[in-house]
Amino acid sequence: MRKINKIKIFSNENEISYKIKLQLIDELQKYNFEIVEEKYDLAIAIGGDGSFLRMVNATNFNSDIYYVGINTGTLGFLQEIKPDKLEEFVEALNNNDFKIDNIGTLETKITTDDSVSRHFSLNEIVIRQMELNAINMEIYIDNCYLETFAGDGVLISTSVGSSAYNISFNGALIYNTLHTLQITPIAPLNTKAYRNLLTSIVLPEKKHILIKPLKRDLIVTFDGTNKRYENVKKIECFVKNKKIKFLRMKEYNFINIVNEKFLKD
C-alpha cells in the first residue's frame, strides 16, 4: 500500500519555481496523487532553503507528516530533489522507495518581565543586543555556569542548522541525524577584561541551555526572522522529543551532500 497519497505544495512565486511546480503537479497526477491544501501526508517546498524553512514554520513543525524540498535556489542544503529528477522522485513516492530521517528541532523559551513565549526553530536562533552593540550574557548548561559572554552575539543551532548560518562563524558541521545543540560565539571579545570561549561547544540532546542577558533589550532571530524583546530575564534552549520527518531518496548520503554543496567547484 502506498504510504503517501495527499500532497501540499509550498512554492516560491518566481518564474523558475512556478514552472517546476506545474511540472511537478503534472507528474503527480500521472500517479493519481491528490494535490490538497489540508490533511496531507507530504509537504513539498519548491525554492531555496528559505522556502523549506517557511514551509516547516507554516505547518507548525508537524511531526505527523513528511517534508521534502525541490531546489530552485542556490545552495539548497535542505532542498534535496533536483528539478531534473522530478520523474524519478514521483516514481519513488509511488513505490514507497524512500527513507525517513527524524530531525530534531530547537525549542526556545523567552521570559521577560511581562511575558513568556515559546518558539520552535529548525536551524538556529541568534541572540544580539537590540541596538547591535556588544552584548554581555551569562550562559549556563544544565544550570552549571559556563561563561559570561561578551561580544556581538551568540548563535545556537541544531544539527541540521550547523550547515547554515553557523558555518559563517566557523561553527562545527554536525551529521544531521544527530540531535545536538551547538553554541557558537559571534565575534567574542578576548582581553584581560573579558575571557570567552573562541570556538563553538556541541551538546547532546536533553541538555538545557540557560542565558541571562545583562543588557536585557534583545533581538532574537529564529531561522532568519527577527523578533524584538524588551526586559528579557532569561532565554532557555533545548532539544526535546519534537522531531520532524525528512523524506529522503534511497541514495541520499550526508557526506556526499557536504562535498557537493561546500567543496565541489
C-alpha positions in Angstrom: 0.0 0.0 0.0 1.3 3.5 -0.9 2.3 5.5 2.2 1.7 8.9 0.6 -1.4 9.9 -1.2 -2.2 13.6 -0.4 0.4 16.3 -1.0 0.6 20.0 -0.4 3.0 22.2 -2.4 4.7 25.3 -1.0 6.3 27.2 -3.8 8.2 30.4 -4.3 6.4 32.7 -6.8 9.4 33.3 -9.1 9.3 32.1 -12.7 11.5 29.1 -12.2 9.8 27.8 -9.2 6.3 28.2 -10.8 7.5 26.3 -13.8 8.8 23.5 -11.7 5.5 23.5 -9.7 3.5 22.9 -12.9 5.8 20.1 -13.9 5.6 18.5 -10.5 1.8 18.6 -10.5 1.7 17.0 -13.9 4.0 14.2 -12.7 2.0 13.7 -9.5 -1.3 13.5 -11.4 0.1 10.7 -13.6 0.2 8.5 -10.5 -3.2 9.8 -9.1 -1.7 11.7 -6.2 -4.1 14.3 -4.7 -2.9 17.9 -4.5 -4.6 19.3 -1.4 -4.5 22.3 1.0 -5.4 20.4 4.2 -4.9 17.0 5.7 -1.9 16.0 3.7 0.7 13.3 4.1 3.6 15.1 2.5 4.6 18.8 2.3 6.9 19.8 -0.6 8.8 23.1 -0.8 9.9 24.5 -4.1 12.6 27.1 -3.9 15.7 27.6 -1.8 16.4 26.7 1.8 14.3 29.7 2.9 11.3 28.1 1.3 11.8 24.9 3.2 12.1 26.8 6.5 8.9 28.8 5.7 7.1 25.6 4.9 8.1 23.9 8.2 7.1 27.0 10.2 3.8 27.4 8.3 2.9 23.8 9.2 3.9 24.3 12.9 6.7 21.7 12.8 4.1 18.9 12.3 5.5 15.6 13.4 2.8 13.6 11.7 3.7 14.4 8.1 6.7 14.1 5.8 8.8 17.0 4.5 10.9 17.3 1.3 12.2 20.1 -0.9 12.9 20.7 -4.6 15.8 23.0 -5.1 15.4 26.0 -7.4 17.6 28.3 -5.3 21.4 28.5 -4.9 22.9 26.3 -2.2 19.8 24.2 -1.4 21.2 22.2 1.5 17.7 21.4 2.8 16.3 21.0 -0.7 17.3 17.5 -1.7 15.5 17.0 -5.0 16.9 18.5 -8.2 14.5 19.8 -10.8 15.8 17.4 -13.4 14.9 14.4 -11.2 11.2 15.1 -10.8 10.1 12.0 -12.7 12.4 9.7 -10.6 11.2 11.5 -7.4 7.5 11.0 -8.1 8.0 7.4 -9.2 9.9 6.7 -5.9 7.0 8.2 -4.0 4.6 5.9 -5.8 6.7 2.9 -5.0 7.5 3.8 -1.4 11.1 3.8 -2.4 12.4 6.3 0.1 13.7 6.6 3.6 12.9 8.8 6.5 15.3 10.8 8.8 13.9 12.0 12.1 15.3 15.5 12.6 15.4 17.3 16.0 14.0 20.8 16.4 15.1 23.6 18.7 12.7 24.8 21.3 13.3 28.3 22.8 11.5 29.7 25.8 11.9 33.5 26.4 10.9 35.0 29.7 10.6 38.8 30.0 9.3 41.0 32.9 5.8 40.8 31.3 5.5 37.6 29.2 6.6 34.0 28.5 6.8 32.8 24.9 7.9 29.6 23.2 9.3 29.2 19.7 10.4 26.3 17.5 13.3 26.5 15.0 14.7 24.1 12.5 18.1 25.7 12.0 19.1 28.2 14.7 18.4 31.2 16.9 20.7 34.2 17.1 20.8 36.4 20.2 22.0 40.0 19.9 21.7 43.3 21.7 18.8 45.3 20.3 21.0 48.2 19.2 23.6 45.8 17.8 26.1 46.9 20.4 28.3 44.4 22.3 26.2 42.1 24.5 27.0 40.5 27.8 25.2 37.4 29.0 25.7 34.6 31.5 25.5 31.1 29.9 24.6 28.0 31.9 24.4 24.4 30.8 22.0 22.3 33.0 22.3 25.2 35.5 26.1 24.8 35.6 27.8 28.2 34.9 29.8 28.1 31.6 30.8 31.8 31.0 29.8 35.4 30.9 29.9 36.0 27.2 30.9 39.4 25.8 30.8 40.0 22.0 28.5 40.6 19.1 26.1 37.8 20.0 25.6 34.0 20.3 24.2 31.5 17.7 22.5 28.3 19.0 22.0 25.8 16.2 20.6 22.3 15.7 22.5 19.6 13.8 20.6 20.5 10.6 21.3 24.2 11.3 25.0 23.5 11.7 25.4 23.7 7.9 23.6 27.0 7.7 24.4 30.4 9.3 26.6 28.6 11.9 29.2 27.9 9.2 29.7 31.6 8.7 31.1 31.8 12.3 33.4 28.7 12.0 31.0 26.5 13.9 31.2 22.8 13.6 29.4 20.8 10.9 27.3 18.1 12.6 25.9 15.0 11.0 22.3 15.9 10.5 20.6 12.9 12.1 22.4 13.5 15.4 20.3 15.5 17.8 22.5 18.2 19.3 22.7 21.8 20.3 25.7 23.9 19.3 26.6 27.3 20.9 28.7 29.3 18.6 30.1 32.7 19.6 29.8 35.7 17.2 32.9 38.0 17.4 33.7 37.1 21.1 35.9 39.5 23.0 39.1 38.0 24.4 41.0 40.5 26.5 42.3 40.9 30.1 38.8 42.2 30.9 36.8 39.5 29.0 37.6 35.8 28.8 35.4 33.9 26.3 35.4 30.6 24.5 36.5 31.3 21.0 35.1 28.1 19.5 31.7 26.5 19.4 30.6 23.9 22.0 28.4 21.0 21.0 26.0 19.5 23.5 23.9 16.3 23.3 20.1 16.4 23.2 18.4 16.7 26.6 20.9 19.4 27.7 19.4 22.6 28.8 20.9 26.0 27.9 20.1 29.0 30.1 21.1 32.5 29.1 20.7 35.5 31.3 21.4 38.8 29.5 23.0 41.6 31.4 21.7 44.0 28.7 18.1 43.0 28.6 16.7 44.5 25.3 17.4 42.0 22.6 16.9 40.9 19.0 16.3 37.2 18.7 16.4 35.7 15.2 14.5 32.5 14.6 15.5 30.8 11.3 16.1 34.3 9.8 13.0 36.0 11.3 13.8 38.8 13.7 11.8 39.5 16.9 12.5 42.2 19.4 12.2 41.7 23.2 12.4 44.2 26.0 13.4 43.4 29.6 14.4 39.8 28.9 15.0 37.9 32.2 16.2 34.6 30.6 16.3 32.6 27.4 16.2 28.8 27.6 17.0 26.4 24.7 16.6 22.7 24.5 16.0 19.8 22.0 13.1 17.7 23.4 11.1 15.0 21.8 9.6 17.1 19.0 11.1 15.8 15.7 10.0 16.2 12.2 10.3 13.6 9.4 12.5 14.4 6.4 11.8 12.3 3.3 15.0 11.2 1.6 15.7 9.3 -1.6 17.4 6.0 -1.0 20.7 7.2 -2.5 20.8 10.3 -0.1 24.1 10.5 1.7 25.0 13.3 4.0 28.7 13.2 3.3 28.1 13.4 -0.5 25.8 16.4 0.1 28.6 18.2 2.1 31.1 17.5 -0.6 28.7 18.7 -3.4 27.5 21.9 -1.6 30.7 23.1 0.0 33.7 21.6 -1.8 33.0 21.0 -5.4 33.7 23.7 -8.0 
